Amino acid sequence: MRSIRTSSTAGRGGRTRRRISPVTAAVALASVLALTTTACESGDAAAGGEASASASASDDGKLKIPADIRERLREHGIDVDKWKNGAWKNWDRDDWLREANEYINPIIEGLWNPDRMRDAEEPDQGVDDSDLSGDQGVTDPTPEPVDAQAVPPSYHANVPTAGKVFFDSPEGSAVCSATVVKDPAHPGKSNLVWTAGHCVHAGKKGGWYRNIAFVPSYNDDGKPVAELENATREDVAPFGVWWGDWAQTSDQWIEQGGSTGGDGAPYDFAVIHVTPEKGSGGKSLEETVGSALPVDFDAPAVPKAKSLTAIGYPAAPPYDGQKLFRCQDQPGRLSLTASDPTMYRIGCTMTGGASGGGWVATGSDGKPALVSNTSIGPVTSGWLAGPHLGDVAEGVYDSVSKKFAGR
């Protein structure tokens, strides 16, 4: 999430606004988390051509990369073996893949071990509340805080579609929340994950994050941090680690998204297609976790929405990022610019780390559906905002689904 820092300027409704940002491994950054968009969003349905196949380690320890990925890496002067052995840590601006069709994410088996997962935090994106002031569009009074409620373990039994996205950024290992969603091209066998754009791409001043992986039902038993220090990978990732072999976000996020202000927030969403790091017995992600949410691109306008539930793994104090929480509230409107879609906003005390987590509503058929994701919110917690998913979001979703249709 991108967060809003408190400033001397009060927001609408007389309350000071704060923004929540992604959490990095640096403890100093955790206090200024922001819920803003900091990931890649590409709405180009044709961007990227064929999807990348995943890589795996061979018996001699060398990384096996399909020819198409190896060739694309070489086009950017990247040696696959060197990449695996740490060259991915080079964040030189000239080598940071940025464009919509440049997403590359070779699997590095074992990279996301329990310690690395536990230490990852949401990338920092502090925002001054004055960045959200102004008289554009329609913004309702700031909602009263709603205390986040802990989801009872096992998380898989209660919210089987929820999990965490791990990735590497120039600031260090980072984490967001995410949701397993249905794939119209593969009914009952989806490998699609929905999250925030800022959890996969840095926006206008950066490029695609690296080593992006999804862990469904992270820490499924809700173990405290002390017990996780000696946890096995199976303890924290009971349903495996799933690497993103393709990701897409809106063009607006790539072009406008920033770590400060509300730039790009109304388009802060992304879809990741994943593949298991190790064999899943031929099962898809949906089959493995037993569930996937439909995405509703015709959800009611904000004033007509009765109740939304935001779900995620908040990491900034007083939370530690290891447990799953949720908030339920009737949304209000947050308008950043008159020309951009109005965002949903709810009262919620979740902090950075909950970015990208799904917002769920009951559809006209009486069944739950994903209607948004956490994007921005205040640093010290109190409210969250997420985009209203419309044509652009549906274009991103359909593009990723069609990319893997027939496979």
QUICORCOR-V348899 format. One record per helix or strand of 3 or more residues. SS is the DSSP state (H for helix, E for strand). FROM is the first residue (numbers start at 1). TO is the last residue. If there is no record, write none. Layout:
<<SS | FROM | TO> <SS | FROM | TO>>
//
This chain:
<<E | 2 | 5> <H | 12 | 14> <H | 27 | 30> <H | 67 | 75> <H | 80 | 84> <H | 87 | 89> <H | 93 | 95> <H | 114 | 119> <H | 129 | 132> <H | 155 | 158> <E | 162 | 169> <E | 172 | 181> <E | 192 | 195> <H | 197 | 199> <H | 203 | 205> <E | 210 | 216> <H | 225 | 228> <H | 233 | 236> <E | 242 | 250> <H | 251 | 256> <H | 265 | 267> <E | 270 | 276> <H | 285 | 289> <E | 293 | 295> <H | 302 | 304> <E | 308 | 312> <E | 325 | 329> <E | 332 | 334> <E | 343 | 348> <E | 358 | 362> <E | 368 | 378> <E | 382 | 386> <H | 391 | 403>>
//
